[in-house]
Amino acid sequence: MSTTAELIHGYLAAGLECTHLEVEGDGQHFSALIVSPAFAGKRAIQRHQLVYAALGERMREEIHALSMKTLTPEEYQG
């Protein structure tokens, strides 16, 4: 089964509290806009680590390229 944007969306929604989540991709390369209160007070690398933790082993095995924009709800509104 190939990975789809919908699958990644589901993985992220299940593993990370998101107030807004968009995932797009072509089966090889994906991009995500992830808005989560969990990102408050964290640097970009720490935010990405939270996303990788939510995706777990899928990041190594299924998802080959994921670019992400990680924002807090306040940053997203601003």
C-alpha positions in Angstrom: 0.0 0.0 0.0 1.4 3.4 -0.9 1.5 6.3 1.4 -1.0 9.0 0.7 -1.5 12.5 2.1 -4.7 11.2 3.8 -2.8 8.5 5.6 -0.2 11.0 6.8 -2.9 13.3 7.9 -4.5 10.5 10.0 -1.1 9.5 11.5 -0.4 13.1 12.6 -4.0 13.7 13.9 -3.7 10.6 16.0 -0.3 11.3 17.4 -0.3 15.1 17.9 -2.9 17.5 19.1 -3.6 19.7 16.1 -5.9 22.7 15.8 -5.2 22.9 12.0 -3.7 20.3 9.8 -3.1 20.2 6.0 -1.1 17.5 4.2 -0.5 17.4 0.4 1.6 15.2 -1.7 2.1 13.0 -4.7 3.0 9.7 -3.1 6.7 10.5 -2.9 7.0 14.0 -1.6 4.7 15.5 1.0 4.2 18.9 2.6 2.3 19.6 5.8 1.1 22.7 7.6 0.7 21.6 11.2 -0.7 23.9 13.9 -0.5 22.6 17.4 -0.4 24.1 20.9 2.3 21.5 21.7 4.7 23.7 19.7 4.5 26.6 22.1 7.9 27.7 23.4 9.7 25.2 21.1 12.3 25.9 18.5 11.8 24.6 14.9 14.0 21.5 15.5 12.0 20.6 18.6 8.7 21.0 16.7 9.9 18.7 14.0 11.0 16.1 16.5 7.4 16.1 17.9 6.1 15.5 14.3 8.7 12.7 13.8 7.6 11.2 17.1 4.0 11.2 16.0 4.9 9.5 12.7 7.2 7.0 14.4 8.7 4.3 12.2 6.6 5.4 9.2 9.0 8.3 8.8 11.8 5.8 8.0 9.8 3.2 6.2 6.9 4.9 4.3 7.5 8.6 4.1 10.5 9.5 2.0 10.2 13.3 1.9 8.1 15.5 4.2 8.5 19.3 4.3 6.6 20.9 7.1 5.6 24.2 8.5 4.9 24.0 12.2 3.1 26.8 13.9 1.4 27.5 17.3 -2.3 28.5 17.1 -1.2 32.1 17.9 1.4 32.1 15.1 -1.2 30.7 12.7 -3.8 33.4 13.5 -1.2 36.2 13.4 
